[in-house]
Amino acid sequence: MITRRDFGKAALIAAPAASLLAKPNSKFHGVQIGAITYSFRTLPSTADDILKYCVELGLSSIELMGDVAENFAGAPAAPRGGGRQPTPEQREAMKKAAADRMKWRTSASMDKFKELRKKYNDAGVNIAILKLGISDAMGGDECDYVFQAAKAVGATCITMELPRGPELSKKAGEFADKHKIYVGYHNHTQVNESSWETALGQARYNSINLDVGHFTEAISKSPVPFIQKNHSRITSFHLKDKKFGTNGGGNAVWGTAETPLKEVLQLMKKEKYSWPANIELEYSIPESSTVMAEMAKCVKFCKDALA
């Protein structure tokens, strides 16, 4: 016979084990909160490391940097720059590395990318976005590879920097429409309210990856009207708090600068916007804190804002 006291002891022992099996869920009141891998840039960043951080923080969605996925899949080393004035030897090494990577990409199996998707999904994390862009130098086979890799990891969108000219967004958009995978064009502080108009007119699957912090800094006012006007073409947010008009140097602890993060999140809740809002930790970590502690604060900020 098991007494009530014995049963209580067994329940206490089992409780920690059960909690380890709980999968993360960062969809708060209908709003999907996630993170971009860049937030963990000062920490070890293999695919397993990133997954561990997501689970620890309770994040069920990630915008995964392309190098993390490609390294898991066995890609050769990416070409590295040699500074502002690389030597002839460095230039030759960069050229060879780029050629090796292109050759690998155009013949790579999707099996390892599918394995990566399963690993993350089994742990309760969705790779919603793959940050792996298209460049001017890419041929058609390599462009196809980018979208095939995104599809294999379960992403519905890739992200890349908003091009200065129209040629690259036209090229990327053509492949996006072909594969029915969105391209979200990311902004720094070089933008205004009309910066995406050309790209959006070029292809159905061209879209906006809106960094609300950079945008606030660039235009020195709230991004909410822009979001309301362009919501049908937005596929993701980057969340950070920045000051008005500080030319790229306005990163701040969340809730201390001018970006209306709470208002943006409440708008997402009210209007039932379904795209992910991804934390991008960019402010300096206080000496008394850690990346994971600050990330946990950002997650809590989002959860509290949506309560």
Secondary structure, DSSP 8 states (H G I E B T S, - for coil): ---HHHHHHHHHHHHHHHHHH-----EETTEEEEEEGGGGTTS--SHHHHHHHHHHHT--EEEEEHHHHHHHTT---------SS--HHHHHHHHHHHHHHHHHHTT--SHHHHHHHHHHHHTT-EEEEEE----TT--HHHHHHHHHHHHHHT-SEEEEE--SSHHHHHHHHHHHHHHT-EEEEE--TT--TTTTHHHHHH-TTEEEEEEHHHHHHHHTS-SHHHHHHHGGGEEEEEE-EE-TT-TT--EE-TTSSS--HHHHHHHHHHHT--S-EEE---S---TT--HHHHHHHHHHHHHHHT-
